[in-house]
Structure formats: C-alpha cells, structure tokens
Amino acid sequence: MDQSVLFDADTGELVISRNSPETKMNIDSPRPGWAEQHPDTWWQHVAAAKKKLLSKVNTRSIEVAGIGISYQMHGLVIAGKDMEVLHLAINSLRQNF
C-alpha cells in the first residue's frame, strides 16, 4: 500500500491521508529475479489517491499546488521521444555472479 497525504502548504500541517491502492500492486515477474510494473498503473493510483483525498476535504483540484511521488527507489522507465512508455518499469533485476 502506498500512503497519499494532503498537506496545507501555508502551515505545513497534515490535512488528511489515505492509501491507494488499498492492497499491494501486482508485480510481473516474467523471469526469475525480474520485477516489473507498468508506470501508467502508478499514475492511475496517484489520480485515484488525489480523488480520494479531495473528496474528504473542502479543497478543489485547482488548489493543489504540487504532487510528489515516492514509490520505489531503483527502477528504470524506458520512454520514447514523445514520453510514451516503451517497456514495463524494471524495478529489480538480480544476477547471480
């Protein structure tokens, strides 16, 4: 689960927090040691989390000044020249040397 939070930019106070997704996201493992996910799925959960948060408070989407994403550390998203995703995000690749 990933926690999404809404802070008041003026005070730095936490307004509300919610989880999205509410269960662990699927990880594709096409080969042993591989872990991949589609970046579009991450963005879908960012959008869902924003919707959940804003539905619980008196804040409009236009008032959101920024979005930060802290999902996973070492990953690779391969994108084309028009920023289209060319491959699933590679989250882990273990080699036995």
Secondary structure, 3 states (H helix, E strand, C coil): CCEEEEECCCCCCEEEEEECCCCCCCCECCCCCEEEECHHHHHHHHHHHHHHHHHHCCCCHHHCCCCCCCCCCCCECCECCCCCECCCEEEEECCCC
